[in-house]
């Protein structure tokens, strides 16, 4: 949960910047790096949790939805 909390804190900081350009750079440099770790952990959870219990479409399912 720490990674998600850290990402949320970086998002708060980015959202308080005074221009869209500064916000975009902050998201790219400070927020985006958290996605790899979070994504890895969510992918592991998707494989552990039973499909009947998982309330959202799994990533692999979204790739093939039309």
C-alpha positions as CSV (number, residue, x, y, z in Angstrom):
1,X,0.0,0.0,0.0
2,X,3.0,2.3,0.5
3,X,3.6,2.5,-3.2
4,X,0.0,3.6,-3.9
5,X,0.2,6.1,-1.0
6,X,3.5,7.5,-2.3
7,X,2.0,7.8,-5.8
8,X,-1.1,9.6,-4.4
9,X,1.2,12.1,-2.6
10,X,3.1,12.8,-5.9
11,X,-0.2,13.3,-7.7
12,X,-1.3,15.8,-5.0
13,X,1.9,17.7,-5.5
14,X,1.5,17.7,-9.3
15,X,-2.1,18.8,-9.2
16,X,-1.1,21.9,-7.1
17,X,1.4,23.1,-9.7
18,X,0.4,26.3,-11.4
19,X,0.6,25.3,-15.1
20,X,-0.6,22.4,-17.1
21,X,2.9,22.0,-18.6
22,X,4.5,21.7,-15.1
23,X,1.7,19.3,-14.1
24,X,2.4,17.1,-17.2
25,X,6.1,17.0,-16.5
26,X,5.5,16.1,-12.8
27,X,3.1,13.3,-13.8
28,X,5.6,12.0,-16.3
29,X,8.7,12.3,-14.0
30,X,7.2,11.6,-10.5
31,X,3.9,9.7,-10.9
32,X,4.4,7.5,-13.9
33,X,7.3,5.5,-12.4
34,X,5.0,4.1,-9.7
35,X,2.8,2.4,-12.3
36,X,5.3,-0.4,-13.1
37,X,5.4,-1.6,-9.4
38,X,1.6,-1.2,-8.9
39,X,0.8,-2.9,-12.2
40,X,3.1,-5.8,-11.3
41,X,1.3,-6.4,-8.0
42,X,-2.2,-6.1,-9.5
43,X,-1.2,-8.6,-12.2
44,X,-0.1,-11.0,-9.4
45,X,-3.4,-10.5,-7.6
46,X,-5.4,-11.1,-10.8
47,X,-3.8,-14.6,-10.9
48,X,-4.5,-15.3,-7.3
49,X,-8.1,-14.1,-6.8
50,X,-10.9,-16.3,-8.2
51,X,-12.7,-14.8,-11.3
52,X,-16.0,-15.0,-9.5
53,X,-14.6,-12.8,-6.7
54,X,-12.7,-10.3,-8.8
55,X,-15.2,-7.4,-9.4
56,X,-13.4,-5.7,-12.3
57,X,-12.4,-6.9,-15.8
58,X,-8.9,-8.3,-15.7
59,X,-6.3,-6.7,-17.8
60,X,-6.0,-9.7,-20.2
61,X,-9.8,-9.6,-20.6
62,X,-9.8,-5.8,-21.5
63,X,-7.2,-6.4,-24.2
64,X,-9.7,-8.6,-26.1
65,X,-13.0,-6.8,-25.5
66,X,-14.7,-5.3,-28.5
